[in-house]
Amino acid sequence: MGAVSSDTASREFRWAMPRGWWTRRSNYYWYVVREFTSLPLALWLLWFLVEIRRAQDGPSGYHPHGSIGFVIFSVIVLLFALYHSVTFLSLAGAILHLNVADRPIPSQLIVLSQFALWAAASVVVGFVLIYFGRT
């Protein structure tokens, strides 16, 4: 057995993902958009934490941020949050596999139950905010 020459030595294959891989198919594009929606939402939540901290001074010292730019940003973030929530809850039927009495629950029923729970939680939170906001 002789030494391996440099011509037959193995080389490392470097595969690189093309830059626009996510623009080639619509389902890839919408996946990347969905993942992006968490960034503006995180920024808005950080601002909300700042507002909560500022509210500790009481009603006399607190002036909420109500500029038109912040309102527009909040509406855009709300749309991102709704898109993120709808796409996530729509996947619940593929993610969750539940059995009752050794029979699988249909995925459509799981998805509908997730949306119903989301609606119920929204009503409860809305009621609490309105009720305690009046006092």
Secondary structure as the mmCIF struct_conf table of DSSP 4:
data_model
#
loop_
_struct_conf.conf_type_id
_struct_conf.id
_struct_conf.beg_label_comp_id
_struct_conf.beg_label_asym_id
_struct_conf.beg_label_seq_id
_struct_conf.end_label_comp_id
_struct_conf.end_label_asym_id
_struct_conf.end_label_seq_id
HELX_LH_PP_P HELX_LH_PP_P1 GLY A 2 SER A 5
TURN_TY1_P TURN_TY1_P1 SER A 6 THR A 8
BEND BEND1 ALA A 9 ALA A 9
TURN_TY1_P TURN_TY1_P2 ARG A 19 GLY A 20
HELX_RH_3T_P HELX_RH_3T_P1 TRP A 21 THR A 23
BEND BEND2 ARG A 24 ARG A 25
HELX_RH_AL_P HELX_RH_AL_P1 SER A 26 PHE A 36
TURN_TY1_P TURN_TY1_P3 THR A 37 THR A 37
HELX_RH_AL_P HELX_RH_AL_P2 SER A 38 ARG A 54
HELX_RH_3T_P HELX_RH_3T_P2 ALA A 55 ASP A 57
TURN_TY1_P TURN_TY1_P4 PRO A 59 GLY A 61
HELX_RH_AL_P HELX_RH_AL_P3 ILE A 68 SER A 90
TURN_TY1_P TURN_TY1_P5 LEU A 91 LEU A 91
HELX_RH_AL_P HELX_RH_AL_P4 ALA A 92 ILE A 95
STRN STRN1 ASN A 99 VAL A 100
TURN_TY1_P TURN_TY1_P6 ALA A 101 ASP A 102
STRN STRN2 ARG A 103 PRO A 104
HELX_LH_PP_P HELX_LH_PP_P2 ILE A 105 PRO A 106
HELX_RH_AL_P HELX_RH_AL_P5 SER A 107 ARG A 134
#
